[in-house]
């Protein structure tokens, strides 16, 4: 009888340990999957912390980790969906009913990711849902300074409002310019690119390949030329600051492209329109 009692107690303790490990250690489980480069599974492992209303240090870390994983998964999810579509529908690729059958993006969005399909670019884009929740739940988080940069455009491929976005970027740089954050250098580049685009529409409206010049010009050519000169000076300044920073950029070759854009602008070439229309 004593042996049976001990056996039952041991079994209960073993079951409790397994249960505790499954429900109380999502961060460790996620980190293990990251080590194995299983990024999608690593994000799913964070579900208990991402879906609870109970605030904790672990939840704060999980939201930041989920954000990094989502940023990394954008290209991977797009490539996987393309392969799935090709396998099931043959040639061509458009967003169709298969997206729900495939299911991965819908699952991540139920966790709060905010992925959406960008038709022009043919890709899934992450719109920083985890980061937005992180800032809302933990306004004093150590990750807030970095988060504020990404939330300016919330993953949009081009500024929805160029002037409003510029204003927010200038404010961000002013607020954190002494912080040494990588995002400061990224803000330099975005400020340069948006000013470059505005210059292009104002200085060369007749060369606009997108038919969007009316959105940025005033109809007064002298006024527009004067404003174009200001945008050009700002763009050159912030391109130079980005290049000087030695930061390589978020994507491969970004620093080299910034230098090329600087040279084109310096030579008054009619380029840069796409910065405000499509990324």
Buried (B, 14 or more C-beta within 10 A) or exposed (E): EEEEEEEEEEEEEEEEEEEEEEEEBBBEBBEBBBEEEBBBBBBBBBBBBBEEEEEEEBBBBBBBBBBBBBBBBBEEBBEBBEEBBEEEEEEEEEEEEBBEEBEBBEBBBEBBBBBBBBEEEEBBBBBBBBBBBBBEEBEEBEBBBBBBBBBBBBBBEBBEEBEEBBEBBBEBBEEBEEEEBBBBBBBBBBBBBBBBBBBBBBBBBEEBEEEBBEEBBEEEEEEBEEBBEEBBEBBBBBBBBBBEBEBEBEEEEBBEBBBEBBEBBEEEEBBBBBBBBEB
